[in-house]
Amino acid sequence: MSLLKVNNLSISFGGLRAVDQFNINVEKGQLYGLIGPNGAGKTTVFNLLTGVYRPNEGIVYLDGKDITNKKTMDISKEGVGRTFQNIRLFKKLSVLDNVKVGLHNRYHYNSAAGILRLPKYHRIEKEMNEEAYRLLSVFDLVGEAQMAAGNLPYGKQRKLEIARTMATNPKLLLLDEPAAGMNPNETKELMDTIKFVRDEFAMTILLIEHDMKLVAGICEELTVLNFGKILVSGKTSLVLADSRVITAYLGED
């Protein structure tokens, strides 16, 4: 059953068709790749899916519900979590508190409980700390829990951003080039973690990537964009063997 279904999604900027008739079906529990050369429109698709941009046409369904044109916050509450090409953390907050920011999507207490430190406040804070540490353990960040997020090495900042997104309890996790800027060892470790997250949490993941070799080792199906249009979609092995995909990437050089 499709968790994400997108029909004919399109947007133009100043007369330029940035995304043109984009269609995709991502099944529950699938690890799906969206790839293409630089400027192909991949991040624009993510911006459309998360309400940063509003499409000129098309419909987005999440778990059978139309979420087209909803506000970003409402789409997040519906169950779409996202990371970005450029890491976005609260760098002066601790690693633990960054994850707890994500948990506030799920845990609530009123102002009075917080100001007066009522029993409800302490109970919820305890539950949030336990859940935050559980997520940090998945990403091997427990030892850095009290460290300022901005002091983490680059690769661990990437992991923390995913952990914070997971804290919102998403149905669909959108990862925008999470391995960008990483060395080969960091990349392998992150890809292993992403596969673990998919398996351990039965998470549905849509992954933007530029590196064909990387997606070949992790994604079951791919859609390839070029100049805002779908070039080819299908099983990873068949897509990567398609001459049109090779031509698109060679065109960058």
N, C-alpha and C positions, 0 to 999 in steps of 0.2 A: 504494500500500500504506500502511495506517495505521501511523504511528509511535506515536501515542498513541490508545488506545481506552479509553473510560471507560463503564461500564455501571451505571446506576441508583445512582450515588453519593449517599449521604444521611448527614446528621449532625444531631443535636439537642442543644441546650444548655438544660438546665432546662425541658424540655418544649416549647421553641421549635424548630421545624424550620428550621434555618438554611440547609441545602441539601437539596433534596427531589428525588430521582430525576434526578440530573444525568447526561446522556449527551453524549459528544462523540467525534468521530473527526477526528484531525488527520493529514493525509497527510505523508509525508516531503518535506521541502523547502518546506512550506507556511508562509505567514505568516498566522496565524489570530488573530482578535480575539475577546475575551470582554468584553462591555460591559454596562452597566446603571447605573441610578441609584445614588446613595450608599446603602450598606446592603443592596445587592441580594444579596450573598453571594459576590462575585468573589474577594476575597482568601481567604475561607474555602475556596473550591475549590482555590486554590493551596496552602493549608496542608494540605489533604487529599492532594493530589498529591505533596507533598514530605515527608509523614510527620510534619509538625508536629501534625496531628490525625489520629486514627484514625476511619474512618467507622463508622457504625452498620450500614451495609449498602452493597453495591456492590463492584465490581472495577475495578482500574486495570491496564491492560496497557501496557508500554513495549516496542515492537518485538517484540510477541508474547509477552512474559514478564510474568507476574503479579507486580507490585511492591506490591500492596495490603498494608498493615500492616507493611511493612519500616521499619526505622529511617531517620531522615533521612540519616545518613552513608552507609548502604547504598544508598539511592535515588540519592544523589549519585554514588556509584561506578558505579551502573548507567547513568548518563548523563543525569541531570536537573540542570540548572543554573538558578539562580534569583536574581533581584534583588528588592528590597523597596520598598514605598512610601516608607519612611523610610530614607535611604541608610545603609548599614552598611559602613564602611571602618575600617581600622586607621589612625586619623588621625595618629598620631605617627610611623608608618612612612612611608618614602618611597613615591612613586608606583610606582617600580620594584619595591620589596619587596612592595607590596600585590599586584601581579600574580604575583610569585614565590610568594606564599602559595597562590594558586590552583594553581600548577604543582606544588606538593608532592603533589597528588593523582595525579601522573603520574611524578614523578622521586623516586628514593629512594636513600639511602646510609645505612649503619649508623653508630652513635654513634662507633665507633673511627675511621672514615674522617673524620668531621667534626672530632673533637677533635684528631687527629694530622695533619689536613690532608693525608691520603694522596692519591695521584694520582687515585683515583676521585672524591674530593670536588671537586677542581679541575676535572676533566672535566665532572662533572654541573653544577657551578656555571656553567661556561662555556656549556653547552647551555641552561641555564635563563635566563641573561642574554640570550642570542641570541633565544630564543623570546619572552621578556618584551618585548624591544624590538620584535620583529615585531608583537606585539599592540598595543603602545603606538602604533606607526606607523599602524595601522588607525584608531585613535581620536584621532589627531593630538595625542598626549601625550608624544612623545619629548622635547620641549624641557623638560618638567616632570618628567622621570624621577627626578631627585634631590630634588625638592621634597617637603616633608611633605604627605601626602594631605589633611590638614585645612586646608591653606593654599590649596588649589585653589578657583577660583570654583565656585559651585554646579553649573553646567551641566557642568563638567569632572569634578566628583566623580561625577555620574551616569554619565558615560562611563567613568570608571575602574572603577566598580562592575561595569559590563557587561564591560569588558576582563578584570577579575579572574575573573568567572564563566566567560568564554570560555576562560580558562587551564585550567580543569578538563576541557576537551575534551568538552563535553556533546553528546549526541545531540539533546536537546530543551532549548531556552532559554525560560524563563518570565520575562517582564518585567512587573512589577507597577507600572503607571502610571509609566513611566520619564520622562515629560514633565511630571510634576506639579511645579509651582513654577517652571517655565521661562518665559522670555519667548518671543514668537513666533519670533524669529530662532534662538534656542537650540533650540526645538522642531523647526523645519524641519531644522536641521543634524543633530539627533539622529535624526529619522526617516529622513533620507538615509543616515545611518550604519547604522541598523538594516537598511534594505533592502540596503545593500552587504554587510553581514555575512551576510545570508541568501543572497545570490547568490555571494559569494566563497568562503564556507565550506560551501555547500549545507546551511545550518543550518535546522532546523525551529524555528519561533518561535511561541509562544502569548503574546499580548499582552493584558494587562488595560488597559482605558482607560475613561475617563468621557466624554471628548470625542468626540462622534459625527463631527464634521468631520475630526478627526485620523485616526480609523480608516478613514474613507471613502477617504482618500488612500493608504493603505498596506496594508490587509488584504484578502485575496481572499475570505474567508468570515468570517462572524460568528455568534456565539451571544449572545443577549441574555438576561440574567437579571433577574428582578424578584421580590423577596421570596423568594429562594432557589429559585425555579422557572424553568425555561426558558420564555421567552416566545415566541421564534422563533429559528430557525437557518437558515442558507443563504448564498447568494451575497450579497455586501455590498450591491449596488445594490437587490436585492429586499428585504433585511431593513430597510434604512434607509427604504424607501418604505412599510413596513407601518404602518398606523395605530396598531397596538397599541404599537409602539416609541415613536412620538411621544407617545402618551397617557402612557406610563410616565415619560418624561422631563418632560413638562409637570406631572405630579403632584408634582414636587419643589418647584415654585414656591409 
